[in-house]
Amino acid sequence: MLPEARLNSDSGYRPDIDGLRAVAVLAVVIFHNFPGNLRGGFVGVDIFFVISGYLISGIILRDLHTEKFSYARFYARRIRRIFPALAVVLLVTMPLAWLVFAPFEYNRLLRELYGGVFFVSNFVL
């Protein structure tokens, strides 16, 4: 059975998946803010990536099954979903970083920002 066959509705929204994502993010936030209280909270990042991989695989399998898959369509859909939130984060982060960071730190942030915007973060880092 394809993953999308178990979806809750026609939209594909899965509240249980959102709940798991929330637990994963919460674990990371607690770990970073109170490291002594939740050892291993960084595992939340791995959980989040597994959930994302599951969802993305379901989308790809569905499109392959219906013979509608294309890389251009796949990435266009991801860009439409990710870039609005990215734009908000950048509009808030960059001015604050300019005020707070030393020049070398700000330049490093810019380099990493470009890597993120162009989906090549692993190469930049």
N, C-alpha and C positions, 0 to 999 in steps of 0.2 A: 504494500500500500504506500503510495506517495505521501510525503508529509502533509501536503495541502489537503489530502482527503480527510484529515482529522481537524481541519480548521473549524472554528466556532461559527463563522458566518461567511457570507459571500465576500466580504471585505478582506478576510484573512486575518482579522485582528484576533490575537490570542491573549486574553487577560492573564492567564497563567504564566505565559512567557514574560509579560511585563512585570509580574511579581518576582520571578526569578532574576530578572535584570535589576530590579530594585534592591533585592537582597545582595547581589554581587556588588553593586555600586556602594551600598551602605557598608559592606565589609571593607572595601578599599578606603572609604572616607574615615571610618573608625580607626583603621590601621594607621593612616597617615596622621590623624589628629591625636590619637591616644594609643601609640604603638604597644605599650605594655598591657593594654586591655584586650587586644585581639591579635594574638600572634598568628601569623600566617594569613592575615586579612588580604594580602596581595593576591591570594588565590582567586579573589573576586574578579580580577582582570582575566584570568584564564576561563573562569565560568562565563563571563560576558562574551569572550571570543568564541567559546563553544556554542553558546546560544546564537550568536550572530552567524556563525558558520552553518548551523542547522537551518536558520531562516533563509539565508542566501542560497543554500543548496536546494531547499524546497522551491524557491523561485526559479532557479536554473532548471531543475528537473521538470517543473510544470511547463516552462517554456519549451524545453526540449521535447516533452511529450506532445505538445500541441504544435510543434515545429515552428515556433515563433521566436526562438532564441537568436539573439545577435549581440555581439560584444558592444556595439554602439548603443543599442537600446538599453542593455544592462547598465552601462556606465552612465548614460543620460539619466536613467531613473535614480541611480545612486547620487548623482550630482544634484538633481532636483531635491532630493531628500536631505542631503547632508549640508549643502552650501548655505541655506538660510541660517541654520544654527551656527555654522562656522563664521558667517559674516557678523553675527551678533557678538560672538566670543571675541573676534578680532577687533571689532569696534570698541569694545570695552577694555580688552587687555592691552592693546598697543599703546594707547595714550597713557594708561597707568604705568606700563612698563617704562615708557619714555621718562616719566617723572621719577620712578623709583630705581631703575637699573643704572649701573655704571655703563659707559659707552660700549665697552667690550661685551658686556652681558646683553645689551640691547642688540648689538650686531649679531651675536650668536642666536638670539631669539628670532631675528629676521631671517637668518639662514634656515632655521628649523621651520619657521612659518612657511617659507617657500616650498620646502619639502612636503609639508602637510597639504598645502593647497594643490600641489601637482601630484599627489599620491606617490611620492618617492621618499617618504620619511626614513625608511630603513637605509636607504643609500646615504642620505644626509647625516644621519646619526652614526 
